[in-house]
Amino acid sequence: MIIGIDFDDVLVATNEALALFHNRVYGTSYRVEDVREWSLIRLWGCSEEEAHQRIAEFVRAGEHVETQPVVDAAMGICALRDAGHDLLVVTSRPESAREVTLELAAAHFPKLEVLFAGRGGEKSELCRHHGIDTFIDDALHNIDDVASVVERVLLFDRPWNRVNDSGLPNVHRVHSWREILKILL
């Protein structure tokens, strides 16, 4: 089986590191649990352009370099590889973050190939092109995008995706990497 895996908040705890950065630099005190929607502009009280600038600033900061894996993600990747599955990281990160993304991926998940859909890009095109059977992501808009081209989609539970579910029959909510392994192994 070929499994596509989102990078941010499925493999690495990006929003935790981003909150630490934002709280330090901008004097806020929010936690990941406070992020109730995909866009951070309401939480941060800024424009979309300003939010993109703050995220770009974060990507260049120490907190980004120190971003840790999601609980049990490294174990999950090893187990899926050991079971003979092909694994591809599919991220919506922009080209401008390619180098730091590859460095972070290599630090925690060596030998994983990382594919870039880019901001606003469609992950479904990469899934179709690479023959991905199962896709794991935390963003509802990505789930809706890929559900028509893969057999199974696992929606990694996060505060920002609890607003609603896609309602599609091939989409299943999961709460941990251990749950992912129960489904895929």
C-alpha positions in Angstrom: 0.0 0.0 0.0 1.2 3.5 -0.7 0.4 5.9 2.2 0.4 9.7 1.9 1.0 11.5 5.2 0.6 15.2 5.9 3.6 16.8 7.6 2.3 19.5 9.9 0.4 18.3 13.0 0.3 14.7 11.7 4.1 14.0 11.8 5.4 17.0 13.6 3.7 19.1 16.3 3.8 22.3 14.3 1.0 24.2 16.0 2.5 23.5 19.5 5.8 25.0 18.3 4.0 27.9 16.6 2.1 28.7 19.8 5.4 28.9 21.7 6.9 31.2 19.1 3.8 33.4 18.8 3.4 33.7 22.6 7.0 34.7 23.0 7.2 37.1 20.1 3.7 38.6 20.2 2.9 38.4 23.9 -0.1 36.1 23.5 -0.9 33.1 25.7 -2.8 30.7 23.5 -2.6 26.9 23.5 -3.1 24.5 20.7 -6.5 23.7 22.2 -7.5 27.3 21.5 -7.1 26.8 17.8 -10.7 26.1 16.7 -10.4 26.8 13.0 -7.8 26.3 10.3 -7.1 30.0 9.8 -5.3 31.7 12.6 -6.4 35.3 11.8 -9.3 35.5 14.3 -7.2 33.9 17.1 -4.3 36.3 16.4 -6.5 39.3 15.5 -4.6 40.1 12.3 -5.1 40.1 8.5 -4.4 37.0 6.4 -1.3 38.7 5.0 0.0 39.4 8.5 -0.7 35.8 9.5 1.3 34.5 6.6 4.2 36.9 7.6 4.1 35.6 11.1 4.2 32.0 10.0 7.1 32.8 7.7 8.9 34.4 10.6 8.2 31.3 12.7 9.7 29.0 10.0 12.9 31.0 10.3 12.9 30.9 14.1 14.4 28.5 16.7 11.0 27.1 17.7 10.6 25.7 14.2 13.9 23.9 14.2 13.0 22.4 17.6 9.5 21.2 16.5 9.0 17.7 17.9 7.3 14.7 16.3 3.6 14.1 17.1 3.3 11.5 19.9 4.1 8.0 18.5 4.6 9.3 14.9 8.2 8.0 14.7 7.1 4.6 16.0 4.2 4.6 13.5 6.4 5.4 10.6 8.8 2.5 11.5 5.9 0.1 11.9 4.3 1.0 8.6 7.7 0.7 6.8 8.4 -2.6 8.5 5.0 -3.9 7.2 6.2 -3.1 3.7 4.1 0.0 3.0 5.5 2.8 0.8 5.3 6.2 2.6 5.2 9.7 1.1 4.9 12.9 3.0 2.6 15.3 1.1 2.7 18.9 2.4 1.0 22.2 1.5 4.0 24.1 2.8 5.2 26.7 0.2 8.4 26.3 -1.8 10.0 29.0 0.3 9.9 26.6 3.2 11.3 23.6 1.3 14.9 23.6 2.8 13.8 24.0 6.4 11.0 21.4 5.9 13.4 18.9 4.5 15.8 19.5 7.3 13.1 19.0 9.9 11.8 15.9 8.2 15.3 14.4 7.9 16.0 15.1 11.6 12.9 13.1 12.8 12.0 10.9 9.9 15.1 10.0 7.8 14.5 8.5 4.4 10.9 9.8 4.0 10.3 11.4 0.6 8.6 14.8 0.9 6.3 16.1 -1.8 5.3 19.8 -1.9 1.8 20.7 -3.1 2.5 24.3 -2.1 0.1 26.7 -0.5 -3.1 26.5 -2.4 -2.0 23.4 -4.2 -4.1 20.3 -4.5 -2.8 17.3 -2.7 -5.2 15.2 -4.7 -3.0 15.7 -7.8 0.0 14.4 -6.0 -2.0 11.5 -4.6 -3.2 10.6 -8.1 0.2 11.0 -9.7 1.9 8.8 -7.1 -0.8 6.2 -6.7 -1.5 6.9 -3.0 -4.1 4.5 -1.6 -4.5 5.9 1.9 -4.0 9.5 3.0 -3.6 10.9 6.6 -4.2 14.6 7.2 -5.6 17.0 9.8 -7.1 19.7 7.5 -10.7 19.2 6.4 -10.1 21.1 3.1 -7.4 18.6 2.2 -9.5 15.7 3.3 -12.3 16.8 0.9 -9.7 17.3 -1.8 -8.1 13.9 -1.6 -11.2 11.7 -0.7 -12.2 11.4 -4.3 -8.8 10.0 -5.5 -7.8 7.6 -2.7 -9.4 4.5 -1.2 -9.2 5.7 2.4 -8.6 8.9 4.3 -7.7 9.2 7.9 -8.6 12.5 9.5 -6.2 13.1 12.4 -8.2 14.6 15.2 -7.3 18.2 16.1 -9.2 21.1 17.7 -9.5 22.9 14.3 -11.1 20.0 12.6 -13.8 19.2 15.2 -16.2 21.8 13.8 -17.6 19.2 11.4 -16.7 16.0 9.5 -16.5 15.6 5.8 -19.3 13.1 5.9 -17.7 11.1 3.1 -17.9 7.3 3.5 -14.1 6.7 3.0 -13.1 9.3 5.7 -12.4 8.0 9.2 -11.4 10.2 12.2 -8.4 8.9 14.2 -7.1 10.2 17.5 -3.6 8.8 17.6 -0.8 7.1 15.7 -1.7 3.9 17.6 -5.2 4.1 16.2 -3.8 4.6 12.7 -1.7 1.4 13.1 -4.7 -0.6 14.3 -6.4 0.4 11.1 -3.5 0.0 8.7 -1.7 -3.1 10.0 
